[in-house]
Amino acid sequence: MSYDGRLMRQALARFDEDKQRRAENFRARERAVYTKCPRIEEIDRELSHTMAKIIASGLRRGTDPRPAIEALREENLNLQQEKRLLLTRLGLPGDYLEEKPKCSRCNDTGFLGSEVCSCLRGYYAKEQNKELSGLLDLGSQCFENFNFDYYSSVPDEDLGVSPRTNMERVYDICQDYAHEFSPKSGNLLLTGGTGLGKTFLSASIARVVSASGHSVVYDTAGHIFARFDGENADTAVSRALGCDLLILDDLGTELMTSFVHSAMYQIVNTRLITGKKTVISTNLSPDELGRRYGAPVLSRLQGEYQMLLFFGEDIRRQKRK
């Protein structure tokens, strides 16, 4: 799984802040108990210092420290039992002053060896969702809010299927793609007229895949191409080519230049070679894509992407009515 370095640094900062906050809350809870029962503070002090003293004594004398350690173990058990009893008398659980990690898998380190733990992935997903929220209305653009009522049940004369039946199929494919996303997933090409739900479903995919901890870059083609040629081009290229899922929205609306022509080929070709997944939405037909971006790009789109056709009446126009 790939991670955006900038977003991971932000996630680690939030992770450490929450970890520090939990530690401070524990210290405050500890101080409150010590105030109510000073004997508990004495016990904790004894438990923390006695072991080091006995081992040091044994080493200085050149004797086997194991008998002393066994005696210490018995003494510590008695102290722990007394501590639990005192806490119970205060109306508190016996383990109230045991500082436990929030995540038992990684002990609040955020990592399992070289792998990112699921707890830290949750922080990463939140940071990523914040960034996506700046581009999308992620609050409403989700699979649960998709409305099929805007699609006619009357079969199209040329296609032999109704817009609604077609959209139910497209919806199921997009939903399955999002919920089952993995390195083995394919690529999607959402094509059709304006106002038919391509951006809505693209945003829904971004929301689900991001929430699962995968790195997602979502933006319009125009913005991505502009960043490729901007001040921080290296960072923009690295993010777009290295993320787990790139969602390129509104392809074909950008100003066409030789640079855009080359950049489009590099995006499509490089991500296919590296096994990274891409979702593209466009108002252009396959023939129009070929004329605009060239035969090599069209060949890769037709050979490596599942094409999902959107057709029907413009939803925005229906809403205005």
N, C-alpha and C positions, 0 to 999 in steps of 0.2 A: 504494500500500500504506500502511495506517495503522499508527502505532506509539503505544503507550502511553508517555506522557512519563516517568512514573516508572520504568518498566522500561527505557526507552532510556537514562536517566541511569545506572542501575545497570550496564547493558551497557557504556556508555562508560567507566565507572570500571574495570571488569574489563579492558576493551580497553587502556586506558592503563597499568594495572598490568602487564599482560603485555608491553606494548611497552617499558616501563621496565626490566622484568626482563631482557628480551633485550638491551637496551643495556648493562646492568650486566654481563651474562655476556660480552658482546663486549669490554668494557673489561678484564675480568679475563683473558680469553684474550690480549688485546693485551699486558697487563703481563707475563704469563708468557713470551711470546715475546721481549719486550724484555729480560727478565732473562737469557734464554738467549743472545740475540744483540743486543747494544747497537747494532750497525751498522744493524739494521733500524729501530730507533727514530730514529737519525740520518737515515736515508733518508726516513722519514715526515715528520720535521720539515722537511727540505729541500723535500719536495714540497708541503707546506702553506704555506710562506712565500715561496718564490722568485717565484711568479707575481705576487704583490702588489708586491714590490719592483721588478721589471722594469717593470711597467706604470706605477707611480708615477714611476720614473726617466724613462721616456719622456715622460710628461705634463709633468713639471717642465721638461724641455728643449724642449718644444714640438715634438718630433719624432714621426714616425710610429712607434708602438710595434710594428707588425706584424713587422718583421725580428727584433726582440728576442723577440717571442712565439714566432716560428718556432724561434729558437735554444733557447728555453726548452722548447719541445715536444720537441725532439730530446734535450735533457738529461733531461727527465722520463721519456722512453721508456727511456733507458739506466738511470736510477735504478730504474724499475719492473721492468726485466729483472733487475737485480742483486738486487732484493728477492725476486722469485720464485725466483731461484736459491738464495738463502740459506734461504728457507722450505723448498725441496725438500731441501736438505742436512740440515735438521732433521727430515726425514721428514713434512713437512706439505704440503698442497696449495698450489699457487702463489697461489690466491685466498683463502687462509685468513684474511687480515686485511682482506678486503673486506666491509664491513658492508652486507649485502643486506636489503631489506625482506622480511618474511614473505609479504606479499601484493603481487605485482607489478602488480596491476590498479590499486590506489589508493596504492601506496607507503606503506602503513601509516597512511594518514590516516583510513580508515574511510568515505570518501565519494568518489563519482565525480561531481564537480560538485555538484548539489543532491540527487543520489540516494545512498541508503545502499548501500555496497558489500556484496557477499555475505559478506565476512569479518566485518564488524560485525553483519550479520544473524544470523550464527551465534552470536555472543555474546548477541544479543537473544533468540534462540530458547532458549538455555540458561537465561537469567533467567526467561523466561516459563514454561519447563518446571518450574523450581523452584517457582514460584507454583502452577502446576497440580497439582504433586505434593502440595501441602498439602491439596488437596481430593479428589484421586483417587489410586487405586493404579495409577499409570501404569506401574509395573514389570510388572504382570500384565495390565492392561486394555489389550490391543492386539489387532489383527486376527489376528495369528499364533496367539494363545492362545484364540481363539473355538472353542467345542466344540459341534458340531451334534448330538452324541449325546443331548442332553437334549430334542431335539425329535422327536416321534413321526412315523413314516413313514405312519401310517394317515390317510387323507383325512378331513377334517372334513365331517360330513354337510351342514351348512348352506353352507359355503364351497366345497366341492368340491375342496379342495387340502389336502395334509398340512401340519402345522406345519413339518416339516423342509424340504419343497420351498419353502414360503413364506419360511422363514428364509434359505435359500440365496439366494433372489432379493433379500431385504432386505439381507443381508450384502454382496452384490455391489454393490448401489446405494450403500451407505454407504462401502464401500472405494473405489469409483471416485470418489465425491464428495470424499473426503479427499485422495486422491492427485492428483486433477485440479483441486483447488480454485483458483478464480481469481475476479476481479470478475464474470465471466460465469456463475458457478455460480448455482444456484437456492437454494431454502430447503427444509428437510425438517421434517415433522411426524411424530414417532414416537409411535404411539398403541397402547394395548393394556393388558392386565392387568398386575399386579405380577409381578416375578421372571421376566421373559421376555427380558431382555437389552438393554433400551432404554438403561439407564445405561452398560452395558459398551460398546455400540457408540458411544454419544455420547462416552465417554472415549477410545475408539480414534480417532475422528475428531479430537478435540481434540489428541491426541498427534501425529498425522501433520501436520495443518495448522499447528500450532505449530512443528514441526521444520522446516517449509518457510520459516519466517521471517515468516509472517503473524501479526498480533495476534489473540489469542484470549482471550475472557472466558468462563470456564465456571463455573457455580454453580447452586445450586438456585434455583427461582423465589422461595421464601420468603426466602432470604438477599439476593437482589438487590432485592426490593421493600422489605425492611427497611433496606437501605443507602440506597435512594432517599429514605427518610424519616428518615435518621439525621444524625449530626453533620457528616459529610463528604459530604453529599448531592450537591453540585455535581460533585465528583470521581467519585463512583459513577455518576451519570447520564452524564457525559462518557465514561467508559470503556465503559459498556454500549451507548451509542448510537454511539460512534465506532469501535469495534474492527472489524476485518475480518470476524470470525466471532463471534457470540454464541451460546453453547449454554446454553439455559434448561432445566434438568433438573427433573423432578418437578413440572411445572406442575399446579396444582390441589390441592396439599397445603398451601398457605399459607392463613392465616386471611383470609377474604374481607372486604374493606372497600371503601368508595367510593374510597379512595385507590388500593388495588390495582387496582380496576376501571379507573380512569383511567390508572394507570401502565402496565398491560398494553396498553391501546390506544396509548399514546404509543410504547412500545417497538416494537410491530408496525408501526404506521403510519410512524413516523419512519425506521426502518431500511429499509422498502420504498421510501420516497421518496428516500433518499440512496443506494440501491443496495447497502446493507450486507447481508450474508448471516446467516441465523439458522437454528439447529437447535433444535427444541422437542421435549421428550419429556414425555408425560403418560399417566396412567391413565384419563383421561376420554375418552369418545366424542365425536364432533363435536357431537351434540345437547347433550351435557352442557357442552361448551365454550361453545356458544352461550348456554345458559341462565345460565352462570356469568359470562361476560365480555361478553356482548351480541352482537347481530347484526352490528355493524360489524367486530368482531374476527373472528368466525366467517367472515364474507364474505371477508375478506382471507386468512385461513388456507386456506380452500377454494380461493380463486382463485389464490394466489401460492405455495403450498407443495405439495410432493409428499408425499402422505400414505403412510406405511408402516405397515401393520397388523401387530402382534405378537399371536400367539395360541398356545395350547398349555398345558402344565402348568407351574405355578410351579417354576422351577429350584431355588430355595432350599428349597422343600418336598421336592423330589426328593432333594436333598443330605442333608436331615435323615433321610430314610428310609434 
